Amino acid sequence: MKDRLKEIFSEIAEQYEFEIEEMSVQRDHVHLFVSAPPRYSPARLADILKSISSRKMMEEFPKLKRHLWLGKLWARGYYVGTSGDKITADEIKKYIRYYQHHTEQLELFAKETKEPH
């Protein structure tokens, strides 16, 4: 599902003519660094990404709904930050990559410690 969600986000970006510069899909949240034309407000981008991805994931993985809080893929809120003088685009991309790698390592460690030896 994780790989398919990444594909869906990429398809949405292509359809709406914006670019996902960095992406990390975790078990309970997603980090996206997006470059978009000024015609899209951050709220509109979040709405486009969340609504389309939710619909497609529910269609393709119908059992998913049973495992979600209130049957919803996404929470109502989201965080938006921008790059600029103090935080550069490269720093944001590094953070997303680091966060994904670090989280994957923790999940691997947790699996290894739970398995009987």
FIVEXNU-937361 format. One record per atom (N, C-alpha, C, O, CB): residue in three letters; x negated, y negated, z negated. Coordinates in pm, whole numbers, plus 50000, padded with zeros to 5 digits. Atoms other than C-alpha are relative to their C-alpha. Glycine has a CB too. Layout:
N
ALAXYZ;...
//
This chain:
117
MET499185012050000;MET500005000050000;MET499144987350000;MET499484977350062;MET500935000049879;LYS500885011650008;LYS497154976549922;LYS499514995950140;LYS499534984150174;LYS498795003249909;ASP500485002949864;ASP495754979250276;ASP501134994650087;ASP500934985450166;ASP499395012650064;ARG498875004649920;ARG499194974950429;ARG500384985749963;ARG500714977750051;ARG501215009349983;LEU499685013750042;LEU499844943750221;LEU499004990150061;LEU499394979350104;LEU499994998849846;LYS501005008649937;LYS496584929050348;LYS500324997950148;LYS500214986850201;LYS498595006049985;GLU499625001049858;GLU497674936850705;GLU501194990750018;GLU501214982550110;GLU500325013950058;ILE498805008449991;ILE501044920450646;ILE499634985349983;ILE500094976850059;ILE501055004249894;PHE500445013850018;PHE499414888850511;PHE499294994950125;PHE499514983550168;PHE499084998749878;SER500725004149878;SER497134887850817;SER500974997850116;SER500804988350193;SER498965010650039;GLU498995001749894;GLU500114892551052;GLU500784987149981;GLU501054979950077;GLU500975012150001;ILE499275012350030;ILE501994864250880;ILE499154987950036;ILE499634978550098;ILE500414999549850;ALA500915011149971;ALA498964841450905;ALA499894997650150;ALA499924986250196;ALA498615002649941;GLU500095001549855;GLU498654848351275;GLU501294994350058;GLU501264985350142;GLU499695013650065;GLN498705004749950;GLN502364842951338;GLN500224985249971;GLN500754977950055;GLN501135008349939;TYR499755013950042;TYR502444809851148;TYR498804990850024;TYR498824979149984;TYR500374999749853;GLU501175007849959;GLU499044797951277;GLU499264993449884;GLU498944981549888;GLU500434989450097;PHE500935004450103;PHE497114794950955;PHE499005011249979;PHE499175022350031;PHE500754996349867;GLU501104990450013;GLU493974813050845;GLU499805004049854;GLU499744995549765;GLU498704994150056;ILE500374995150132;ILE493304834950544;ILE498495001650001;ILE497955010650066;ILE500755013549964;GLU501464999950000;GLU489664827950474;GLU499425010349904;GLU498325015449925;GLU499484986349964;GLU500424989750095;GLU489404851650177;GLU501255005649934;GLU502224998449911;GLU498994994449892;MET498834993550058;MET491784876950023;MET499565011249908;MET498625018749937;MET500935005450111;SER500224989150094;SER491824900049724;SER501365004549949;SER502094996549890;SER499054995649882;VAL498734994550046;VAL494784922649649;VAL499705009149882;VAL499005019149896;VAL500755007850115;GLN500174992350122;GLN494844935949293;GLN501305007149964;GLN502315005450031;GLN499534991049885;ARG498804992650042;ARG497304958249109;ARG501144990849961;ARG502314993949986;ARG499675009149883;ASP498945008650053;ASP499184928948956;ASP499994985750053;ASP500784977550007;ASP499894999649853;HIS500015013449941;HIS498304898349162;HIS499144999850126;HIS498465009450159;HIS499484989649898;VAL500735001849874;VAL496774885049482;VAL499284986649995;VAL499834976849947;VAL500955000850123;HIS500725012649978;HIS494114858649549;HIS499914997850150;HIS499455006650223;HIS498585000249933;LEU500145003749859;LEU494314841149885;LEU499374986250007;LEU499764977049935;LEU501385000250072;PHE500555013249968;PHE492164812950012;PHE500424997350143;PHE499965003950237;PHE498424999449981;VAL499335002349872;VAL494124798050299;VAL499654986250054;VAL499584976449980;VAL501525001549985;SER500165012649929;SER493404771250555;SER501204998650093;SER501435007150178;SER498634999450080;ALA498745001349925;ALA496624757750705;ALA500164985950056;ALA499624976350001;ALA501205003549912;PRO499715013349945;PRO497814729350926;PRO500804991749899;PRO501514997349815;PRO500785001250133;PRO499325008750097;PRO499194699250735;PRO501535001050004;PRO502204996149913;PRO499594985850023;ARG498534998849993;ARG502744707450848;ARG500545009649893;ARG501745009749865;ARG500435004950139;TYR499584990750105;TYR502804734450576;TYR499574994749863;TYR498384993049837;TYR499405013950026;SER500335003450138;SER503004723350216;SER499565012849930;SER499905023749976;SER501224993249926;PRO500364987950075;PRO501464747149961;PRO501235008149958;PRO501205020449960;PRO499194996249877;ALA498784992950041;ALA504984755449839;ALA500605007850117;ALA501075019050099;ALA501044990149943;ARG499454993149882;ARG506114764150191;ARG499145012150036;ARG499685022650070;ARG500084990350120;LEU500894988649973;LEU503044786250248;LEU500285011549903;LEU500385023049944;LEU498534995749990;ALA499724989650100;ALA503714804949923;ALA501345006750031;ALA501455018950022;ALA500024993949857;ASP498684994449968;ASP507374809350021;ASP499935009250122;ASP500505020250120;ASP501004988650026;ILE500154991849879;ILE506474822450369;ILE499315013249968;ILE499805023950002;ILE499214992250109;LEU500784988050031;LEU503864846850239;LEU500775009649908;LEU500795021749932;LEU498674996149934;LYS499324991450098;LYS505924859749947;LYS501295006050057;LYS501545017950038;LYS500334992049875;SER498714994949952;SER509294862950122;SER499825010550110;SER500455021150105;SER500874988650053;ILE500204990649890;ILE508074880150439;ILE499305012749951;ILE499705023849987;ILE499184993550113;SER500724988250047;SER505604903050262;SER500895008749911;SER500835020949917;SER498744995949923;SER499104992450086;SER508214913250005;SER500995008150083;SER501195020050058;SER500754990649904;ARG499024993149915;ARG510784921850270;ARG499365011850073;ARG499915022850075;ARG500614990250103;LYS500674989349925;LYS508304941950477;LYS499545011549910;LYS499695023149946;LYS498804994350076;MET500464989550091;MET506844960750180;MET501185008549952;MET501075020749941;MET499254993949880;MET498824992650046;MET510334970250056;MET500565008950111;MET501035019950085;MET501094990149951;GLU499534992049886;GLU511314982250404;GLU499095012250022;GLU499575023350044;GLU500064991450128;GLU500964989549969;GLU508135002750450;GLU499755009549883;GLU499355021049903;GLU498704993850043;PHE500224991950120;PHE507885015650092;PHE501234999049909;PHE501174992549805;PHE498714995449924;PRO498765001450076;PRO511465019549964;PRO499905004249853;PRO500624998849769;PRO501085007950066;LYS500154995550139;LYS510345037749646;LYS499354989549912;LYS499424990349789;LYS499195012949994;LEU500695010650072;LEU508375006949547;LEU500944992449907;LEU500564988849795;LEU499354990550098;LYS499045008050076;LYS511484989049423;LYS500255005749859;LYS500474998249764;LYS501334999050076;ARG499764993550130;ARG511945014449140;ARG498944996649897;ARG499204996949776;ARG500075014950018;HIS501135002250091;HIS508565005748993;HIS499754985349968;HIS498794982049899;HIS498765006050059;LEU500225014350017;LEU508944968148995;LEU500964994049898;LEU502094998649881;LEU500154992850132;TRP499185007450096;TRP510244944548730;TRP501154993550074;TRP500944985250163;TRP499154989449925;LEU498785005249937;LEU513844936448831;LEU500035002450151;LEU500774995750223;LEU500134985149973;GLY499994996749858;GLY513104951749172;GLY499374989650090;GLY499594989850211;GLY501385002450043;LYS500615010849922;LYS511104921449284;LYS498495002150011;LYS497825005449913;LYS500314986249936;LEU501434998249978;LEU507644923249438;LEU499194988749937;LEU498144991149879;LEU499705000850149;TRP500755011750046;TRP506574887949340;TRP500714992949887;TRP501944992649881;TRP499774990450115;ALA499475008850103;ALA507034866449033;ALA500374986750066;ALA499944983850178;ALA498964997849883;ARG499565012749942;ARG508624832549088;ARG498874989950016;ARG498894981950110;ARG501094993949914;GLY501045010149998;GLY505504812449019;GLY498815003450087;GLY498725014450142;GLY499544997549863;TYR501254998249928;TYR502164808249190;TYR499084988649958;TYR499544978549903;TYR500225000350155;TYR500975010550029;TYR499004787949146;TYR499414995250131;TYR499115003150219;TYR498885005149904;VAL500645005949882;VAL497624764149406;VAL498874991049952;VAL499064982549864;VAL501044992050088;GLY501135008850024;GLY494204748249393;GLY499414996350135;GLY499695002950235;GLY498935006749908;THR500585004249872;THR492244729949660;THR498494999249987;THR497954998249877;THR500584986450045;SER501445002049999;SER488624727749762;SER499744985250027;SER500574978350086;SER499295009250107;GLY500345014249981;GLY486884694349765;GLY498594997449953;GLY497715005849969;GLY500984990949926;ASP501335004150044;ASP483924675949617;ASP499445008749888;ASP498285012749893;ASP500044985749955;LYS500514992750117;LYS483664694849288;LYS500035015150020;LYS499135022149973;LYS500804996449877;ILE499884985749971;ILE484804729249405;ILE499995001850152;ILE500904997150221;ILE501305006249937;THR500114998349855;THR483674739349753;THR500725012650047;THR501035021549967;THR498535000450043;ALA499384988149940;ALA485264764549988;ALA499145012349975;ALA499675023149946;ALA500214997950152;ASP500894988650024;ASP482204786849949;ASP500105005249857;ASP500055017349834;ASP498564996050031;GLU499874995850139;GLU482564787149571;GLU501315007649977;GLU501335017449903;GLU499934987749906;ILE498714993150013;ILE486224797349597;ILE499925013950062;ILE500385023650002;ILE501134991850067;LYS500154986949935;LYS485414825349842;LYS499155009449915;LYS499495021149900;LYS499354998350140;LYS500864991950087;LYS482614837649612;LYS500775005149879;LYS500635016749840;LYS498784991849955;TYR499214996150116;TYR484974837849317;TYR500965011450036;TYR501065021249962;TYR500794988049945;ILE499044989749959;ILE487584858449505;ILE499285013150024;ILE499755023649979;ILE500764995750126;ARG500774987849976;ARG484964883549623;ARG499495006049869;ARG499585018149849;ARG498834997150093;TYR500514995350129;TYR483404885849276;TYR501135006149918;TYR500985016949861;TYR499324988549922;TYR498874995250080;TYR486784889949109;TYR500465013650050;TYR500725022649970;TYR501174989950005;GLN499574987249945;GLN487784918049345;GLN499005011049965;GLN499405021749919;GLN500164999150153;HIS501034990050029;HIS484474936449301;HIS500015003649852;HIS499985015449816;HIS498614994750041;HIS500024997950144;HIS484504932048924;HIS501225008149956;HIS501085017349875;HIS499954986649926;THR498774993050035;THR488134944048894;THR499945014550047;THR500345023649974;THR501224992950060;GLU500114986349948;GLU487464974449114;GLU499055008349914;GLU499315020149889;GLU499514999950146;GLN500954993050086;GLN484474983648895;GLN500655003749866;GLN500445014749815;GLN498754991349975;LEU499324997250127;LEU486594981048578;LEU501025011350017;LEU501145019849929;LEU500704987449948;GLU499024989449976;GLU489325002948731;GLU499305013550015;GLU499795023649964;GLU500824996850127;LEU500774987649984;LEU486725028948830;LEU499535005149864;LEU499645017149835;LEU498804997750093;PHE500474996250133;PHE485275028948478;PHE501165005449917;PHE500995015549848;PHE499354987949929;ALA498844995450077;ALA488745032548324;ALA500435013850044;ALA500795022149960;ALA501174990250016;LYS499644986849948;LYS489495062348550;LYS499035010549948;LYS499455021349905;LYS500005000050153;GLU501034990450043;GLU486225079348461;GLU500115003249852;GLU499875014649813;GLU498614994650031;THR499914997550144;THR486775075348087;THR501275007449962;THR501345013349855;THR499924987049924;LYS498744993050028;LYS490315089548106;LYS499985014550045;LYS500705022749989;LYS501164993050067;GLU500044986549947;GLU489435120848303;GLU499275009349904;GLU498235005749849;GLU499325000350137;PRO500694990450088;PRO488565151848098;PRO498705004850065;PRO498625006250187;PRO500935012049969;HIS501314995549946;HIS484965163448137;HIS499835014749984;HIS498805020250023;HIS498854992849933;
//
